[in-house]
Amino acid sequence: MWLKPQEVFIKTALWDCDETTLYFVLQRRKGHGKSKGLSSLLVGTLDSVRDTKPAPYRILHQTPNSEIYYDEDTVTYKSVDYEFHQRFDGLPKDEKLVCYYSCSYWKGKIPRQGWIYLSVHYMCFYSYIFGKKTAIKIRWADVTELAKTNSLLFPDSVKVVTRDGEYYFTMFLKKNETFALMQQLANIAMKHFNIDKDLLTKLSKNVPKKPSFLKRDLDARKQSNLYTLRFRLPQNEKLDGTEECTLWTPYNKRHNWGRLYLSQNFICFDSRVRNLVRLTIPLRNVHQVERAAAGGTGSSNDTGSILITTAHHTSFLFGNIADRDFLVHKISELLAKLPKEKARAVAGDEEKQWEDHMSEVGRGVSMYQTSDGSELVVNGIPELLRGELWSMFS
């Protein structure tokens, strides 16, 4: 028997996910099987009094790597953005909608099914059931607490606390993803963060708007912050991309699987096995990038390999790269954009700043460690002084 598929907007309000693959999701109706809690009891009671009882299981098709499960085309987003501004009074006309999700709001002991809208400055919820409208508008700047809860009264919920009261939201499709986005937007409001001009240009009237545009920018910022913390790089370094690959380590003659990270000024590598091997290569020290021949050093598995040689005649072999030509081209582009003469001048200025600092606070392990020294470390340690300063600040 063939069934015509239909688009489903509310995916997990009344369902639990049992299994998930790349393209399909197997869901079980709440109130069936081993599901427990107040929501399961409520759904089971509603199903028992209906004339037509829904099936206990269903299979949904999903698009790989999609952030939300409904159509994200421009027409859909424009209609949702229009509804967003119409349903909530007092919103600025230029308020940017980041993303919207299906969820429920606990009002008293009964959940109200509806939509939660996450914008740059507001979190809003709208529901219209049985002729009763529920509209909530909360400024991120007014949020004092944001937490996940799983109590008997409010199972598997997100709690939002403001100066005026507490709000509980539940039945999310992807609670962890939604909560992470809510945290980011709340943190931005607390820091009085300003959206970049280039991002506002992307969101101008001449460019098609999508609800995940700002979300992707926030995710990119988060990944860049994690990247700079992992490899102790300057805070203004922005991650350009990553690639799964292997790194040949000559000291034990092994190919170590991990991930290569590329940014404007650095090539970094971190192994899958934690703390096994980690590498940071400043692009200003890179002398040559070339394709390595298959069947090269140590193994016949060196397909898709590149060899990076530094000015100090040190070579690094990366292998099993899915798109080697693209990576070589990307690194070459970054090297061409790097002002090498300016880099040498900057390095000379950094060395002079460190020499002046150490003339005041001393050298070696007995030097005074001050806030000025910490700021110099954040800005970067010159190559010539790394051997001396590494043991003191690592």
N, C-alpha and C positions, 0 to 999 in steps of 0.2 A: 504494500500500500504506500502510495506517495503522498506526502503532506507538504503543502506549500508553506515555506518558512515565512514568518512575519517578524517585524521589528519589535523588540521588547524594550521598554524604557525602564521599568522597575525590575531590577534583576534579582536582588536579594532581600527585598523588604519582607517577603513572605517565604523565602527559600534559604537553605543552607548549602554551601558548596561541599560536595563529597570528594570529587576528583577534578583536576584541571590539567589539560594538555595545551599544546601550542595553539590549537584551533578550536577546542571544544571544552565545555564546562558541564559536568554532571551535578545537578542540584536536587536536593531532597526537600520536599515541602515541610515547613515547620509544623510540629504536632505529630509527625510520623517518625517511626524508628526510635533512635536513641536521643532525639532532641529534647532538651529540658528548658525550664525557665518560664517566666511569665508570658513572654512573647509566643512561645510554642503553645502554651495553654490557650492563649487568646485566639491564635490562628486556628487551632484544632476545634475550638468551640464555634468559630464563625463558619468553618467548613461543614460542620455537622448539621447546621440549620439551613444550609443552602440546598436548593433544588438539584443543581448539578454540581457534583463534587469533583474538584480538580484531581488530576493524577498525582500520586505521591512522588513521582520523579519526573524530571524533564532534562533535555539536553539542549544547550545553547551553543551557537557558533559565535566565536569572537575573532576579531582581527588581531594578529600578532603585534605586540608592542604598542597597542592602542592605550591611551591614557583614560579614555572614557568609552563606554560601549555603545554610544549612539552616534549618529551622523555628525561630523564636525565641519561640514561644508559651510561656505560663507553665508548662504541663505539661512540655514538653520541658526547659526550663531547670531546673525542680525536680528532674527525674530526673538531669540532668547534675550539678547541684550535689550531689545525694545521692551519686552515684558518685564525685565529686571527694573528698568527705570520707571515703568508705569505702575508697578505693584508697590513700590516703596517711595513714599513722598519725601521730598527734601534731599534727594540724591543730586550731587552735581552732574551736569550734563556730560562732563568729560570724565566721569568716573569709569575706570577700566575694569571690566569683568575678567577675572583670571580663569575661573573654572566653576562648574556647577554640578552637583551630585544629587541623586535621589537618596532620601533618608527620612527618618521620623523624629518628631519633636515630642518629648514627654510633657504633656500638659495635664497635671493632676496624675491620675493613674491610667490614663488612656493615651496611647501614642497617636500623634497626628501625622499621617503620611504626606510628604510634600517634597519640596526641593530646597536645597541649601545653596546659596549663591556666595562665592568668595571673590571679592574684588580687592583692589589695592588698599582701600581704607575702611571697608565695611564687610561684615559677615551678616547675611540676611537669610531668613527662612520664610517660605510661603506655603500655605496649605489651604485647600478649599474642599471640605468634605461634608456632605449632608447639609449644604447651605450655610455652613459655618466657616468663616475665613479666619485664618491665623497668620499674622504678619509680624515678623520680628526683625528689627534692624539694630545691629550692634557695631559700634566703632571699635576698630582694633586697638586704638589708643585707650579705650575704657576697659579692656580685658585685663583683669588682675591675676587670673589663674586659668590654665588650660591643661586638662589631664584626662587620661583614660580611666574609666571606672567599670567595674563588673560586679555590682551589688545585686541582691535579690530583687530590689525594687526597680533598679535601672540596669538591666543586664547589658554587657558589652556596649557601653555608651561612651560618648565624649562629653565631658563636663566643661562648660564655659562659665566662668565666674566674673561678674562685673561689680561695679560699686552699687548697682541697683538690685542684683539678685543672681540666682544660679539658673543655668539652662542645661538640659540634657538632650543629646541627640544620639540616635541609634539606627540600626538596620542599614549601615553603609555597605556599598558594594566592595570597596577597598578601604577599610577603616584606617589602616596604617598610612596609606598614601594620602588620604584626606587629612588626617591628623598632622602629618609632616608638613603639608602645605599650609595648614592653619598656623602651625608654629612659626613657619617662615614669615608669613604675613604679619603675625603679631610681633615678631622680633623686629621687623622692618619699621613698624609703627613706633615701637619703643625707642628705636635709634634715630628716629626722624630721617629715615633713609630716603634719598631722592633717586627716582628712576633715571637711568642714563639718557642722555639726549638722543643717542643712536637708537635706543629702544623706543623712545617716543616717536622718532621718525618712522620706525617700522610700523608703528600703530597709527600712523596718520591716515587720513581719509583716502589717500591714493593707493594704499596697500590693503589687500584683503585681510580682514581681522579674524582671528581664531581664538577660542577661549583658552587654549593651552599655550598661547604665545608667551605671556608673562610667566606662566608656570615653567616653561622650558628655560626661560632666562633665570628664574630663581634656582632651578635645579643645576644649571650650569655654574652659577655663583657658588652653590654649595659644594659641587665637585671640585671647583678651583680652590676653595678654602681647605678642603680635605687634602688636596694635592700639595699645597704649600706647607701644611702642617706635617704631612708624612715625610717629606724630603727636606724640611727646614729651609724653605726658599723664601725670598722676599714676598711680602703680603700682596703686592700688586701684580704678581705673576699670574697669568690666566692660562688655564689648561686648554690646549687646542684640540687634543684627541688622544685616544689610547688604542693599543693594539696588542692582542695576545701573541706571544712569541717565546722563543727560547734564548738564553744567554749562555755562551760558552765560557766556562771558568777554567783557565789554564792551570790553576793551582791544584785542582782535583780532577781535571780532564773530564768534565761532565757538561751536558746540556741541561740547563735548569729552566723549567717552565715558569712563566710569570707574565707580567704585563708591562709593556713599554708605554711611557707617558711622554708626551711632546708638548712643549709650550714655547713662548717667544724666545726664551733665552736658555732653556735647558732640555736635555734628553735624560730621562730617568727610567729606572727599571726596578721592579720589586717582585720577588719570587712568590709563587703560590704558597710554598711552605714558609710560614711566618719566620722572619729573622734569618732565613737561610742565606740570602744574598740580596744586597740593595746597592744601586749604582746611581750616581749623579754626574752627568757630563755637561759642563757649560758649553754652549754653542760657540762662544768666542774662542774656545780652545780646539774646536774641531778643524782639522786640516783637510780631511778628505772623506767623502762618503761614496762608496761604490758597491755594486752588486757583486756578491761572492758566488763563485761557481759551485754548482751542486756537487755533493760528494767531497766537500772540502774538509776542514779540520775536524778530526775525531770521529766522524760519523757520516753515513750516507744519507742521513736525515736532514741535511743542511739545505734542502730545497727552500726557495724563497728567502735566501740569506742576504744580509748586507754587512759590510765591514766598515766600521767607523774608526778613523785614525786621527789622533790628536796631535797637537803641535809638539808634545813631549814624546812622540814616537810610540805611544801606547795604542794598541789596537783592541777593538771590542767587536765580537762577532755575534750578531743576532740572527736567529734562524726561524724557520717555520712561520714566516710572515705571509698572511693570506693575500695581501695586495702589496707586494714589494715595490713595484714601480711607482705606485701612488705615494708610498712612504718616502722613497728616495727623492721624488719630486718635491714633496712637502718640505723635507729637511733642507733641500737645496734652495727652495724659496726663502725659508727663514734665514739661512746663511747669507743669502744675497741682500736681505733687508737689514742685516745687522751691521751698523756702522763701526767697523773694526778700529778705525783710528780714534773715534770717540770712545770706544770701549777701553782702549789702552789708556786714554786720558782719564777716564773715570776710575780705572783701576789704580792709576798713579795717585789720584786724589784720595782714594780710599786708603791706600798705604800711608800717605802723609797724615791723614786723620788718625789712623791707628798709632803711628809713631809719636805724634803729638800727645795722644791720650796716654800711651805707655810711659812717656817721659814724666807725666804727672803722677800716675798711680803705680808705676813700677812694672816689672816684667816677670814672667814665670808664674809658678803656682802661688807665690806670695803676693801677687799684685792685688790691689784693692778692687773688688768687683762692685761697680757703681751702676746707677741707672743709665749714665751716659755710655758705659761699656755695653750694656744690654741693647741699647738703641743701635750702636754700631754693629752688633752681631745680627740684628734683624735686617739691617741694610745690606749685609753681606761681608764676609771675611775675604780679604785679598788672597789670591792664590799663593803668593810668596810667604804669607804669614800663617797659612792654614796649619802647617805642621806644628808650629809653635803654639798656636791658640786652640787647637783642636782638643787637647787633653783638659783644658781649663773650662771650656764652654760646652762640651759634649755631654 
